[in-house]
């Protein structure tokens, strides 16, 4: 994950395989056993996520956000 400075807490709260400075943010590499957990984390972080690899993980979070908004008549 490429994260904005406001999401630096991710590197402190979750075990990371690697943490690298990235401009004014961080790149964290997480070992994820449950894609549902990663989708939850991405939804929680929202605009603080600047990039996701693999892209499919980010796509799943975008789809979940759209479905949630549609449920409120906003999407």
Biopython code that builds the backbone (N, CA, C, O; Angstrom):
import numpy as np
from Bio.PDB.StructureBuilder import StructureBuilder

atoms = [
    (1, "UNK", "N", (0.838, -1.172, 0.000)),
    (1, "UNK", "CA", (0.000, 0.000, 0.000)),
    (1, "UNK", "C", (0.884, 1.236, 0.000)),
    (1, "UNK", "O", (1.868, 1.307, 0.737)),
    (2, "UNK", "N", (0.533, 2.201, -0.822)),
    (2, "UNK", "CA", (1.155, 3.513, -0.775)),
    (2, "UNK", "C", (0.214, 4.404, 0.026)),
    (2, "UNK", "O", (-0.948, 4.578, -0.341)),
    (3, "UNK", "N", (0.717, 4.965, 1.114)),
    (3, "UNK", "CA", (-0.127, 5.665, 2.069)),
    (3, "UNK", "C", (0.293, 7.112, 2.258)),
    (3, "UNK", "O", (1.479, 7.439, 2.223)),
    (4, "UNK", "N", (-0.692, 7.970, 2.458)),
    (4, "UNK", "CA", (-0.456, 9.357, 2.822)),
    (4, "UNK", "C", (0.045, 9.410, 4.267)),
    (4, "UNK", "O", (-0.122, 8.441, 5.007)),
    (5, "UNK", "N", (0.651, 10.512, 4.675)),
    (5, "UNK", "CA", (1.185, 10.612, 6.035)),
    (5, "UNK", "C", (0.155, 10.325, 7.128)),
    (5, "UNK", "O", (0.511, 9.787, 8.176)),
    (6, "UNK", "N", (-1.089, 10.666, 6.908)),
    (6, "UNK", "CA", (-2.117, 10.439, 7.912)),
    (6, "UNK", "C", (-2.416, 8.976, 8.180)),
    (6, "UNK", "O", (-3.119, 8.648, 9.136)),
    (7, "UNK", "N", (-1.885, 8.094, 7.341)),
    (7, "UNK", "CA", (-2.106, 6.654, 7.525)),
    (7, "UNK", "C", (-0.850, 5.940, 8.004)),
    (7, "UNK", "O", (-0.778, 4.712, 7.957)),
    (8, "UNK", "N", (0.138, 6.697, 8.465)),
    (8, "UNK", "CA", (1.387, 6.087, 8.940)),
    (8, "UNK", "C", (1.153, 5.122, 10.092)),
    (8, "UNK", "O", (1.971, 4.234, 10.332)),
    (9, "UNK", "N", (0.054, 5.283, 10.799)),
    (9, "UNK", "CA", (-0.263, 4.399, 11.922)),
    (9, "UNK", "C", (-0.392, 2.943, 11.487)),
    (9, "UNK", "O", (-0.228, 2.041, 12.308)),
    (10, "UNK", "N", (-0.684, 2.699, 10.211)),
    (10, "UNK", "CA", (-0.818, 1.325, 9.719)),
    (10, "UNK", "C", (0.488, 0.562, 9.971)),
    (10, "UNK", "O", (0.463, -0.599, 10.379)),
    (11, "UNK", "N", (1.613, 1.213, 9.730)),
    (11, "UNK", "CA", (2.921, 0.567, 9.923)),
    (11, "UNK", "C", (3.191, 0.267, 11.393)),
    (11, "UNK", "O", (3.988, -0.615, 11.711)),
    (12, "UNK", "N", (2.536, 0.990, 12.284)),
    (12, "UNK", "CA", (2.732, 0.774, 13.713)),
    (12, "UNK", "C", (1.756, -0.242, 14.295)),
    (12, "UNK", "O", (2.047, -0.881, 15.307)),
    (13, "UNK", "N", (0.599, -0.391, 13.657)),
    (13, "UNK", "CA", (-0.468, -1.241, 14.213)),
    (13, "UNK", "C", (-0.540, -2.635, 13.612)),
    (13, "UNK", "O", (-1.116, -3.537, 14.221)),
    (14, "UNK", "N", (0.030, -2.827, 12.438)),
    (14, "UNK", "CA", (-0.051, -4.119, 11.763)),
    (14, "UNK", "C", (1.337, -4.601, 11.388)),
    (14, "UNK", "O", (2.200, -3.797, 11.033)),
    (15, "UNK", "N", (1.563, -5.917, 11.463)),
    (15, "UNK", "CA", (2.875, -6.446, 11.073)),
    (15, "UNK", "C", (3.125, -6.196, 9.583)),
    (15, "UNK", "O", (2.315, -6.572, 8.736)),
    (16, "UNK", "N", (4.239, -5.567, 9.281)),
    (16, "UNK", "CA", (4.599, -5.252, 7.900)),
    (16, "UNK", "C", (5.843, -6.035, 7.506)),
    (16, "UNK", "O", (6.779, -6.172, 8.293)),
    (17, "UNK", "N", (5.842, -6.539, 6.293)),
    (17, "UNK", "CA", (7.029, -7.197, 5.768)),
    (17, "UNK", "C", (8.095, -6.166, 5.426)),
    (17, "UNK", "O", (9.294, -6.427, 5.522)),
    (18, "UNK", "N", (7.622, -4.976, 5.021)),
    (18, "UNK", "CA", (8.553, -3.903, 4.652)),
    (18, "UNK", "C", (7.844, -2.567, 4.812)),
    (18, "UNK", "O", (6.647, -2.457, 4.548)),
    (19, "UNK", "N", (8.574, -1.565, 5.240)),
    (19, "UNK", "CA", (8.081, -0.190, 5.328)),
    (19, "UNK", "C", (9.146, 0.698, 4.698)),
    (19, "UNK", "O", (10.312, 0.652, 5.090)),
    (20, "UNK", "N", (8.743, 1.508, 3.719)),
    (20, "UNK", "CA", (9.687, 2.385, 3.029)),
    (20, "UNK", "C", (9.118, 3.792, 2.971)),
    (20, "UNK", "O", (7.914, 3.963, 2.780)),
    (21, "UNK", "N", (9.962, 4.800, 3.134)),
    (21, "UNK", "CA", (9.493, 6.158, 2.905)),
    (21, "UNK", "C", (9.161, 6.330, 1.426)),
    (21, "UNK", "O", (9.839, 5.778, 0.560)),
    (22, "UNK", "N", (8.127, 7.091, 1.150)),
    (22, "UNK", "CA", (7.695, 7.286, -0.231)),
    (22, "UNK", "C", (7.245, 8.735, -0.377)),
    (22, "UNK", "O", (6.088, 9.060, -0.114)),
    (23, "UNK", "N", (8.158, 9.598, -0.797)),
    (23, "UNK", "CA", (7.829, 11.018, -0.898)),
    (23, "UNK", "C", (7.402, 11.530, 0.462)),
    (23, "UNK", "O", (8.177, 11.503, 1.419)),
    (24, "UNK", "N", (6.160, 12.000, 0.546)),
    (24, "UNK", "CA", (5.656, 12.484, 1.832)),
    (24, "UNK", "C", (4.769, 11.453, 2.515)),
    (24, "UNK", "O", (3.975, 11.803, 3.388)),
    (25, "UNK", "N", (4.894, 10.189, 2.130)),
    (25, "UNK", "CA", (4.099, 9.127, 2.737)),
    (25, "UNK", "C", (4.935, 7.892, 2.982)),
    (25, "UNK", "O", (6.148, 7.971, 3.176)),
    (26, "UNK", "N", (4.275, 6.756, 2.970)),
    (26, "UNK", "CA", (4.937, 5.468, 3.204)),
    (26, "UNK", "C", (4.449, 4.432, 2.203)),
    (26, "UNK", "O", (3.325, 4.499, 1.706)),
    (27, "UNK", "N", (5.309, 3.490, 1.926)),
    (27, "UNK", "CA", (4.895, 2.265, 1.234)),
    (27, "UNK", "C", (5.033, 1.151, 2.248)),
    (27, "UNK", "O", (6.115, 0.935, 2.793)),
    (28, "UNK", "N", (3.947, 0.443, 2.507)),
    (28, "UNK", "CA", (3.986, -0.694, 3.424)),
    (28, "UNK", "C", (3.617, -1.950, 2.662)),
    (28, "UNK", "O", (2.713, -1.950, 1.827)),
    (29, "UNK", "N", (4.324, -3.001, 2.961)),
    (29, "UNK", "CA", (4.038, -4.308, 2.373)),
    (29, "UNK", "C", (3.529, -5.182, 3.508)),
    (29, "UNK", "O", (4.240, -5.460, 4.474)),
    (30, "UNK", "N", (2.288, -5.603, 3.368)),
    (30, "UNK", "CA", (1.629, -6.424, 4.378)),
    (30, "UNK", "C", (1.440, -7.833, 3.854)),
    (30, "UNK", "O", (1.206, -8.026, 2.661)),
    (31, "UNK", "N", (1.536, -8.807, 4.721)),
    (31, "UNK", "CA", (1.182, -10.177, 4.391)),
    (31, "UNK", "C", (-0.281, -10.338, 4.783)),
    (31, "UNK", "O", (-0.623, -10.266, 5.964)),
    (32, "UNK", "N", (-1.136, -10.554, 3.802)),
    (32, "UNK", "CA", (-2.584, -10.581, 4.043)),
    (32, "UNK", "C", (-3.109, -11.993, 3.827)),
    (32, "UNK", "O", (-3.009, -12.545, 2.731)),
    (33, "UNK", "N", (-3.666, -12.567, 4.883)),
    (33, "UNK", "CA", (-4.238, -13.908, 4.798)),
    (33, "UNK", "C", (-5.712, -13.868, 4.423)),
    (33, "UNK", "O", (-6.243, -14.845, 3.894)),
    (34, "UNK", "N", (-6.373, -12.752, 4.690)),
    (34, "UNK", "CA", (-7.816, -12.644, 4.472)),
    (34, "UNK", "C", (-8.125, -11.412, 3.633)),
    (34, "UNK", "O", (-8.017, -10.292, 4.131)),
    (35, "UNK", "N", (-8.507, -11.590, 2.369)),
    (35, "UNK", "CA", (-8.818, -10.452, 1.517)),
    (35, "UNK", "C", (-9.938, -9.569, 2.073)),
    (35, "UNK", "O", (-9.983, -8.374, 1.781)),
    (36, "UNK", "N", (-10.831, -10.137, 2.860)),
    (36, "UNK", "CA", (-11.905, -9.347, 3.462)),
    (36, "UNK", "C", (-11.328, -8.334, 4.447)),
    (36, "UNK", "O", (-11.800, -7.200, 4.519)),
    (37, "UNK", "N", (-10.319, -8.735, 5.196)),
    (37, "UNK", "CA", (-9.670, -7.818, 6.121)),
    (37, "UNK", "C", (-9.018, -6.661, 5.372)),
    (37, "UNK", "O", (-9.137, -5.507, 5.785)),
    (38, "UNK", "N", (-8.331, -6.963, 4.275)),
    (38, "UNK", "CA", (-7.687, -5.909, 3.498)),
    (38, "UNK", "C", (-8.720, -4.951, 2.924)),
    (38, "UNK", "O", (-8.504, -3.739, 2.923)),
    (39, "UNK", "N", (-9.832, -5.474, 2.439)),
    (39, "UNK", "CA", (-10.901, -4.612, 1.921)),
    (39, "UNK", "C", (-11.409, -3.684, 3.026)),
    (39, "UNK", "O", (-11.636, -2.498, 2.783)),
    (40, "UNK", "N", (-11.589, -4.217, 4.233)),
    (40, "UNK", "CA", (-12.021, -3.406, 5.371)),
    (40, "UNK", "C", (-11.003, -2.299, 5.665)),
    (40, "UNK", "O", (-11.378, -1.148, 5.888)),
    (41, "UNK", "N", (-9.707, -2.657, 5.666)),
    (41, "UNK", "CA", (-8.666, -1.671, 5.939)),
    (41, "UNK", "C", (-8.679, -0.571, 4.882)),
    (41, "UNK", "O", (-8.583, 0.609, 5.221)),
    (42, "UNK", "N", (-8.795, -0.937, 3.622)),
    (42, "UNK", "CA", (-8.822, 0.059, 2.546)),
    (42, "UNK", "C", (-10.024, 0.981, 2.673)),
    (42, "UNK", "O", (-9.908, 2.188, 2.457)),
    (43, "UNK", "N", (-11.180, 0.420, 3.022)),
    (43, "UNK", "CA", (-12.370, 1.258, 3.210)),
    (43, "UNK", "C", (-12.164, 2.206, 4.387)),
    (43, "UNK", "O", (-12.579, 3.364, 4.327)),
    (44, "UNK", "N", (-11.540, 1.738, 5.436)),
    (44, "UNK", "CA", (-11.288, 2.577, 6.612)),
    (44, "UNK", "C", (-10.328, 3.718, 6.279)),
    (44, "UNK", "O", (-10.513, 4.842, 6.746)),
    (45, "UNK", "N", (-9.313, 3.432, 5.480)),
    (45, "UNK", "CA", (-8.320, 4.438, 5.139)),
    (45, "UNK", "C", (-8.802, 5.430, 4.088)),
    (45, "UNK", "O", (-8.381, 6.587, 4.086)),
    (46, "UNK", "N", (-9.673, 4.988, 3.204)),
    (46, "UNK", "CA", (-10.240, 5.868, 2.181)),
    (46, "UNK", "C", (-9.191, 6.629, 1.397)),
    (46, "UNK", "O", (-8.289, 6.022, 0.819)),
    (47, "UNK", "N", (-9.295, 7.955, 1.368)),
    (47, "UNK", "CA", (-8.395, 8.756, 0.528)),
    (47, "UNK", "C", (-6.946, 8.799, 1.012)),
    (47, "UNK", "O", (-6.091, 9.377, 0.342)),
    (48, "UNK", "N", (-6.665, 8.204, 2.152)),
    (48, "UNK", "CA", (-5.284, 8.140, 2.616)),
    (48, "UNK", "C", (-4.485, 7.073, 1.881)),
    (48, "UNK", "O", (-3.262, 7.004, 2.008)),
    (49, "UNK", "N", (-5.187, 6.235, 1.106)),
    (49, "UNK", "CA", (-4.523, 5.227, 0.282)),
    (49, "UNK", "C", (-4.256, 5.854, -1.081)),
    (49, "UNK", "O", (-5.178, 6.297, -1.766)),
    (50, "UNK", "N", (-3.000, 5.883, -1.457)),
    (50, "UNK", "CA", (-2.615, 6.475, -2.746)),
    (50, "UNK", "C", (-2.383, 5.425, -3.823)),
    (50, "UNK", "O", (-2.394, 5.743, -5.012)),
    (51, "UNK", "N", (-2.175, 4.181, -3.418)),
    (51, "UNK", "CA", (-1.948, 3.120, -4.382)),
    (51, "UNK", "C", (-2.055, 1.765, -3.714)),
    (51, "UNK", "O", (-1.723, 1.608, -2.538)),
    (52, "UNK", "N", (-2.526, 0.777, -4.483)),
    (52, "UNK", "CA", (-2.706, -0.583, -3.977)),
    (52, "UNK", "C", (-2.143, -1.565, -4.992)),
    (52, "UNK", "O", (-2.421, -1.475, -6.188)),
    (53, "UNK", "N", (-1.355, -2.496, -4.500)),
    (53, "UNK", "CA", (-0.884, -3.599, -5.327)),
    (53, "UNK", "C", (-1.140, -4.875, -4.545)),
    (53, "UNK", "O", (-0.696, -4.979, -3.402)),
    (54, "UNK", "N", (-1.830, -5.842, -5.109)),
    (54, "UNK", "CA", (-2.332, -5.894, -6.470)),
    (54, "UNK", "C", (-3.578, -5.031, -6.654)),
    (54, "UNK", "O", (-4.341, -4.797, -5.717)),
    (55, "UNK", "N", (-3.756, -4.573, -7.868)),
    (55, "UNK", "CA", (-4.866, -3.676, -8.181)),
    (55, "UNK", "C", (-6.218, -4.294, -7.860)),
    (55, "UNK", "O", (-7.154, -3.577, -7.509)),
    (56, "UNK", "N", (-6.337, -5.612, -7.975)),
    (56, "UNK", "CA", (-7.614, -6.285, -7.696)),
    (56, "UNK", "C", (-8.079, -6.031, -6.269)),
    (56, "UNK", "O", (-9.281, -5.966, -6.013)),
    (57, "UNK", "N", (-7.144, -5.888, -5.339)),
    (57, "UNK", "CA", (-7.524, -5.611, -3.947)),
    (57, "UNK", "C", (-8.160, -4.235, -3.843)),
    (57, "UNK", "O", (-9.165, -4.059, -3.154)),
    (58, "UNK", "N", (-7.583, -3.276, -4.518)),
    (58, "UNK", "CA", (-8.168, -1.940, -4.538)),
    (58, "UNK", "C", (-9.512, -1.922, -5.236)),
    (58, "UNK", "O", (-10.435, -1.233, -4.801)),
    (59, "UNK", "N", (-9.626, -2.676, -6.319)),
    (59, "UNK", "CA", (-10.889, -2.753, -7.059)),
    (59, "UNK", "C", (-11.994, -3.311, -6.176)),
    (59, "UNK", "O", (-13.130, -2.840, -6.230)),
    (60, "UNK", "N", (-11.669, -4.312, -5.362)),
    (60, "UNK", "CA", (-12.667, -4.901, -4.466)),
    (60, "UNK", "C", (-13.152, -3.885, -3.441)),
    (60, "UNK", "O", (-14.334, -3.866, -3.099)),
    (61, "UNK", "N", (-12.250, -3.039, -2.946)),
    (61, "UNK", "CA", (-12.641, -2.012, -1.981)),
    (61, "UNK", "C", (-13.501, -0.947, -2.650)),
    (61, "UNK", "O", (-14.471, -0.474, -2.057)),
    (62, "UNK", "N", (-13.161, -0.568, -3.864)),
    (62, "UNK", "CA", (-13.972, 0.414, -4.603)),
    (62, "UNK", "C", (-15.373, -0.130, -4.821)),
    (62, "UNK", "O", (-16.354, 0.588, -4.627)),
    (63, "UNK", "N", (-15.477, -1.377, -5.218)),
    (63, "UNK", "CA", (-16.787, -1.990, -5.429)),
    (63, "UNK", "C", (-17.596, -2.018, -4.131)),
    (63, "UNK", "O", (-18.790, -1.716, -4.140)),
    (64, "UNK", "N", (-16.961, -2.375, -3.027)),
    (64, "UNK", "CA", (-17.654, -2.415, -1.739)),
    (64, "UNK", "C", (-18.136, -1.019, -1.340)),
    (64, "UNK", "O", (-19.238, -0.876, -0.809)),
    (65, "UNK", "N", (-17.326, 0.005, -1.590)),
    (65, "UNK", "CA", (-17.729, 1.380, -1.268)),
    (65, "UNK", "C", (-18.925, 1.801, -2.125)),
    (65, "UNK", "O", (-19.865, 2.418, -1.625)),
    (66, "UNK", "N", (-18.884, 1.467, -3.402)),
    (66, "UNK", "CA", (-20.008, 1.811, -4.290)),
    (66, "UNK", "C", (-21.293, 1.117, -3.852)),
    (66, "UNK", "O", (-22.365, 1.722, -3.857)),
    (67, "UNK", "N", (-21.182, -0.145, -3.478)),
    (67, "UNK", "CA", (-22.366, -0.884, -3.016)),
    (67, "UNK", "C", (-22.934, -0.264, -1.738)),
    (67, "UNK", "O", (-24.150, -0.169, -1.572)),
    (68, "UNK", "N", (-22.045, 0.155, -0.840)),
    (68, "UNK", "CA", (-22.506, 0.776, 0.409)),
    (68, "UNK", "C", (-23.205, 2.092, 0.117)),
    (68, "UNK", "O", (-24.257, 2.371, 0.692)),
    (69, "UNK", "N", (-22.646, 2.897, -0.757)),
    (69, "UNK", "CA", (-23.281, 4.175, -1.124)),
    (69, "UNK", "C", (-24.621, 3.963, -1.805)),
    (69, "UNK", "O", (-25.577, 4.697, -1.553)),
    (70, "UNK", "N", (-24.687, 2.966, -2.663)),
    (70, "UNK", "CA", (-25.948, 2.658, -3.339)),
    (70, "UNK", "C", (-27.018, 2.258, -2.340)),
    (70, "UNK", "O", (-28.196, 2.563, -2.525)),
    (71, "UNK", "N", (-26.608, 1.577, -1.285)),
    (71, "UNK", "CA", (-27.558, 1.186, -0.250)),
    (71, "UNK", "C", (-28.181, 2.382, 0.454)),
    (71, "UNK", "O", (-29.278, 2.280, 1.003)),
    (72, "UNK", "N", (-27.493, 3.503, 0.440)),
    (72, "UNK", "CA", (-28.006, 4.732, 1.031)),
    (72, "UNK", "C", (-28.613, 5.655, -0.034)),
    (72, "UNK", "O", (-28.997, 6.789, 0.255)),
    (73, "UNK", "N", (-28.692, 5.146, -1.272)),
    (73, "UNK", "CA", (-29.229, 5.954, -2.359)),
    (73, "UNK", "C", (-28.287, 7.039, -2.805)),
    (73, "UNK", "O", (-28.728, 8.039, -3.371)),
    (74, "UNK", "N", (-26.988, 6.872, -2.563)),
    (74, "UNK", "CA", (-26.007, 7.901, -2.899)),
    (74, "UNK", "C", (-25.108, 7.496, -4.068)),
    (74, "UNK", "O", (-24.308, 8.305, -4.538)),
    (75, "UNK", "N", (-25.227, 6.271, -4.535)),
    (75, "UNK", "CA", (-24.288, 5.831, -5.566)),
    (75, "UNK", "C", (-24.906, 5.577, -6.884)),
    (75, "UNK", "O", (-24.213, 5.202, -7.830)),
]
sb = StructureBuilder()
sb.init_structure("model")
sb.init_model(0)
sb.init_chain("A")
sb.init_seg("    ")
for serial, (resi, resn, name, xyz) in enumerate(atoms, 1):
    if name == "N":
        sb.init_residue(resn, " ", resi, " ")
    sb.init_atom(name, np.array(xyz, "f"), 0.0, 1.0, " ", f" {name:<3s}", serial, name[0])
structure = sb.get_structure()
